[in-house]
């Protein structure tokens, strides 16, 4: 659970005030902030972030903003970001906003269980 503390020391839960979509965005934000600073057992920073279906309950403007944020994290923090999704529209948006030609992105589809389709 994510909680916040106000100036008087009272603990406040965002779930009392935020919608499901806002809670998902908050959770993703906290996850990404932590993921930028994760290190392995030897103290070496990890250069990969794995995200599974991050666009649940997000409206279009937040999906677009999140894609921009992920692109910026990849470029500015030198992180490889691996995203899995069932949302075909999100997949197509990623291909348009993070093109292989400029950023070296790779897009894979699964044709059936364990069978990877051609890289797009």
Long-range contacts (C-beta under 8 A, 24 or more apart in sequence): 2-26, 2-27, 2-30, 19-57, 20-57, 21-57, 21-58, 21-59, 21-62, 24-56, 24-57, 24-58, 25-58, 25-62, 25-66, 28-54, 28-66, 32-69, 32-73, 35-79, 36-73, 36-77, 36-79, 47-78, 47-79, 47-80, 48-79, 48-80, 48-81, 48-82, 49-73, 49-79, 49-80, 49-81, 49-82, 50-82, 50-84, 51-81, 51-82, 51-83, 51-84, 52-83, 52-84, 52-85, 53-84, 53-85, 53-86, 53-87, 54-83, 54-85, 55-85, 55-87, 55-90, 63-90, 63-93, 64-93, 64-97, 67-93, 67-94, 67-97, 67-98, 68-97, 70-98, 71-97, 71-98, 71-103, 74-98, 74-103, 75-103, 95-120
